[in-house]
Each structure stands twice: as structure tokens, then as C-alpha cells.
Amino acid sequence: MALFKTKQAVKYEKKHLLGIQDLSIPEIVHILNESQSFVELNRKENKKLSLLKGKTQINLFFESSTRTLSSFELAGKRLGADVMNMNVSNSAIKKGETLIDTAMTLNAMHPDILVIRHGDSGAANLLSRKVNCAVINAGDGWREHPTQALLDAMTIKMKIGKIEGLKIAICGDIMHSRVARSNIYLLTMMGAEVRVIAPSTLMPKEIHQFGVKVYTNMEDGLKDVDIIMMLRMQLERMDGSYIPSTREYYEFFALDYKKIKHAKEDALIMHPGPMNRGIEIDASLADDINRSIIVQQVEMGVAVRMACLKILMENQIWNQQLSMQE
């Protein structure tokens, strides 16, 4: 049975996955429904398929990553693809090669899919215009992280059974968070009431244009929410003094057992990882099995990324067949 009921069959016909902003509700639903079968597969003893046998996937990460990189690598390998992780720190990029130069070099190797993470907003879009293969954005600057928003939606749907009508609070470093932006786009599209909670110094100036409720106080913002989505303090992206100290930030904006009492009694906790325990979230609360669904997010991440890889490769094969018939 499909996770989301649809009135008509909808295909994802785009060549790339660059951002949630580019997607329609039916396309999001299609990806999440495809993901469901991979959730079930990943829980079986034999997890290997041959859907992408003979296909080459290159993971091109310009920023360090453990969770997202390993998730994409595992997703590709479970589908049967040949997966290469490109170590940017040891590459020619460190010697002055531009992203366009890298794109031309990789394109000459005829990969079938490129997964890119880059510190500059728009890098994935630029790459997609320079290569012949499919491109998945694994996070570009402050802009978007589409697969994270998809896996978060999948986690909520699997745990609660719906997204529409839920009150979801996204808390913390909103300004520097591509995760926050992608989740705001997706969750509001799917009918959730989205709240953002942060000190004014970590709130984007244009936040009121996103269709969210804005709070600068945790107690007020958390009142009666169903889901609390904490964000990592991205200290590496901060070029100024955004908070007086991490100790003061913890006192007023970290999630702990005192503040969570303002949310619904059964409110659930999410975090995209990696966590700064003792800065944005209390360590024991993050591990509370009655509250935290952070581990489930990791599980859903592999399934969602398998679905994205499968869908984009099917589109590529379909388009190749059409071009041969012309």
C-alpha cells in the first residue's frame, strides 16, 4: 500500500534533483512512495538489487560529510551501481581547478549520476548545466538540501502517519541552514504549520516571505507543537559574532527537558546531524527513545536516496530510448 494516496499516477520527469523549490506536490509524493519499498528492502537480510548495474555514481563532496556521504554511497551500492567517492581535499581543486574544470573532467569519464555537496549556493545548478549526466544536490551553501527534507518528511509520515495539519517547529541556526530552507519549502507545501525559532541574529531578514510563523522565544514557539526539529549551530559559516556565547545560547535556545514541556506531551524530536550536544540539545534528551526519532531519520535517508537514484536513472534510460527512436 502506498504511503501517500494519489488520484492519478505521476512521474518525476526531471533530469536532476536540485532543490525542493523545483518540485510539485505530486512529484514529492511520488519520491516518498518510491522510498517506501526501499525502507522494507533495507530491513531484509538480502538488501542488494541490480537496478543500477553497469551505472557509475560519483559522489563529489567539497565539504566534509559522514552521514550524507555514507548514505549516498550505501544507496548506490545497494542498487548495484559502481560508486566512487571523490576526495576533494587531495584533488586538483585544492590546486586551483574551478568547479567548471572539474565538471568537464568528470563529464569526460561518462558517469551516469553525480552527487555534489558544495559550500557555494547554486553550485549544483551550475554543475548540472555542464555535464550530460543526472545531478543530485547533496547540499549547496545556505540554499538547499533536498534529500534531507525528503527523508525528514518520510520519517514524519512513517512515524505519525501524516504531515498535513501538524505543527512543526524548526529551531536554531535558521540563517545558515540549507536544511531549514528545504524543510520549510516541503513541509508548508504538504500542509504543515511551520514555525521557526531562533535568536534574531540567526534569523534571515526575508524569513517572513517563507509562509512560516516566527518566534524568538523557545517557550512561545514550542507551544503545542507535534515535531521539534533542532538544527546544528554552523559555527564554521559564521564570520561574525551571532551569539554572545555557546553557554548563553544553550540556556535560551537549546532543547532540554524544561523547554520541551511547552510542546505536546508526545512531541517528537528530530535533528539532521551531526549534533552539538550541550549546545543546541541536551545530550540525554537526544537519546530519549520515547522522544527522539533521529536514528529513524538516518534509516529513512538511505531509502529516500535509493529512490532518488532509481527515479533519475529510469528517466535517463527512458530519454535515451526516446532519442534513439527519433
N, C-alpha and C positions, 0 to 999 in steps of 0.2 A: 504494500500500500504506500502511495506517495506521501511524502512528508507534508507537502502543500497540495491541496486540491486545486486543479485548474480547469477552466471551462473549455479550453482548447489547447491543442498541442503547440508549444512554442519552442523554436530552436534558437540557440545562441549562434548567430551567423557572423559575428565579428572575427577578424583575423587575430586580434590581440586582446589582452586584458590589461588595461592601463589605469583604470580608475572606476570607482563606483558611480561617479557622476555621469559616466558614459552609458550606464546600463538602465534598462527599463525594469519595472517590477516583474513582468513575466520572465525576463532574462535571469534575474536574480533567483526567482523561484525555480527555474529550470536547473541552474547550477546546484542549488541546495537539494533538489530532488535527486539529481545525479549523485550527489555526495552520499546520500543515504545508503545506497548499495555498497559503497566502499567502507562505510562505518561497519557494516555487517561483515564484509570480507576481512577487514583488519582484525577482527576478533576471532577469526578462524585459525586453525593450525597452519593451513597452507594459504599464504597471502599473495602468492605470485601469479600474475597474469602475463599474457603475451600481447596485450593490445598495442603496445608501442615497440614491439620487437623490430629491430632494424632502424629505429629512430634515435637521433642524438639530441640530448638535452645538455646545454651548457649553463651552469649557474655562475653568473658573473657578479660577484659581490665586492663593491668598492668600499663598503662599510663592514665592520666585523659583525658576525652573527653566529649564534649557535642554534637557537630554536628554529628560526625560519629556514636557514640553510639546510640543516639536517632534515627538516620536514619535507622540503622540496626534493632533496636527494632521495629520501626514502620513498616518496610518492612516485618519482620517476622509475626507480629500480623495481618497485612492486608492480608497475605496469609493464616492465620488460625493456625499458629504454636503456641505452648506453648513456651514463651520466658522467659529466666532467665538471668538477668544481675548479674554477679558475682562481688561483691565489694571486690576487691583485697586488698584495704587498711585495711580492717578488717579481712582478711583471714589468713590462716596458712602460706601463702607465706611470710608475714611480720615476721613470727616467724622462718624462715629459711627453709621452704619447697622449694624444687627445682621445676623447670618447669616440669621435668620428673615425679616427685612425683605427682604434680598437674594433669598432663596428665593421669596418671594411676588411680587416684581417680575419675576424671571426666569420664574416659572411663568405669569404673565400673557402672556408672549411666546410661549407654546406651543412650547418646544423639545422635541425628541424624546429627547435624551440630554444629561446634564450630567456633565462630568468635573471632579471637585473635588480640589484639594490644599489642606490647611489645617493650621495649626500646632497645633490643638487635637485631642486624641484624641476620637473619637466625632462629629466634625463631619459626616462623610459620612453616618453613620447618621441624624443629626438632619435633614440636608437631604433625605434620601430619604423622610422622613415628611411633608415639607412641600410636595413637588412631585408632579406627576402623571406625569412622565417617568421614564425609567431613569436611574440614578446609578451612576457608576463612581468608586471611591475611588482617587485617584492619590497617596495618602499622607496620613494624618491623625495629626499629632503623633508620639508614640512608638508608636502602636498597630499599624498595618498598612500595607503597600504591596503589595497582592495581585498587580498586574500585573508587578511586579518579580520576585516569587517565581516566577510562571508563566514569565516569559521566561528566568529562570535555569535552571529545570527543563528548558525547551525546549533551551537551549544545551547543557546536560549530556547530554541524551538524543541530540541530533543529533551531538555530538562523540564520546561514548563508547558510545552505543547502549543504555544502561541507567541506572537510578538505584538500583534495589534492590541492596543489598549494598555500595554504595560507602561509603567513609569520607570524610566531608566536614567540613572544619574551617572554622568561621566565626570570624574573628579581628578584634579591635579593640574599638571602642566599642559593645559589646553593649547597654549600659544605655539609650542614647538612640536606638537603631536600630530603626525600623519594618521595615526590610529584613531584619534578623536575625530578628525575630519571625515574619514571614510565611514566610521560608525555613525556619525551624525547624518550623513547622506543616506545610508542604508536604512537605519532604524526609523527615521522620520518617513521615508518612503513606504515602509512596511506598517506604518500606523502607530508607532510607539510615541509616547510623550517623552521627549529627551530633555534632560536638564544638564547644564554644565556648572560645575562648582570649582572655583579657583580664586586665589587672590587676584585683585585687579591687575597686578603687574604680569600675571601669567595668562591673561585673557586677551585674545585677539581683538583689535579695535572693531573689526567687522562682524563680531560674533552674533549680533542681533539680526543679521541678514540670513542666518542659518536656520531660522524657524525653531529655535530652542528657548527654553526658559533659563535665565542667567541668575546665578547666585554667587555671592562672595562669602557666604557663611555656611559651613557644613551642616549645622543643626537644622537650618531652614530648608536647605536644598535636599536633604535626605528624608524629609518628612513623607512618610507613606510610600516610599519607592519600593519597587519589586526587585530591581537589579542595581547593584553598585559596581561600576566599572572604574577601578583605580588605574591611574597612569603613572608611568615611571618618570621621575624627575630627570630630565635630559640635561644634566649639568654640562655635558660636552658641547651642547648647542647654544649655551648661554654666554654671550660676550659682554655681559654687564651684571650688575647686582639686582637680581629679580626678587630675591628674598633676603631678609636680614640674616638668617642663619638656618641651617637644617633643623636645629633643635626647636626653633620657634615655628618653623613650617610644620614639624611633627605635632606640636601642641595644638595648632589651629586647623590643619588641613589633612593630617594623616587619619586613616580609618582605624579606629580602635573599638573596643567593646562598649565604651561610653557613648561614642557618636553613633554607632550602629543601632542603638536603641531607638533613635528617631525614625528609622526606616521600618518597614513592615516586619512583623515578627519572624516571617520566613524568608526575608530578603536574602538574595544570593550575591556572592562576591566574585568578581572577575578581575583579571589582570593580564595584559598582553605579554608580560615578562620582557626582560628579566626584572625581578623585583628588587627594590632597595628597601630591605627590611629595616624597620626602625626609622625610616624617613617618610615614606608615603603610606605604609601599612604596618600594623602591629604584627610581629612575627607569628605569634600564636593564633591570631585571627586568620592569617593567610593559610594556616594549616588546619583550620577547623573544618572537619569533614561534613559537618551539618550546615555549613555556610558557604564554603569555598568550592567553586567549580573550575578552578584554574587548571587542574590536571585534565579535566574533560575538554578544556579548550585545546590543549596540546593534542589530544586524541583526535578531535574534530579537524584540527589543522591538516593532518596527513590525508584524511578522507576528502576534504574540500580541495586540496591541491591536486590530488589524484583526479578528481572530477574536472578541474580546470584544464589539466594536461590532456585528458582524454577528449574533452569537447573541442579544444583548439586543434588537436591533431586530426580529429574527424572532419573538421571544417577544411583543413589543409588538403586532406585526401579528396574530399568532395570537390573542392575548387580545381584541383589538378585534373580530375576526371572530366569536369566540365570543359576545361581549356583544351583537353585532348579531343573532345568531340566537336569543337568549333572549327 
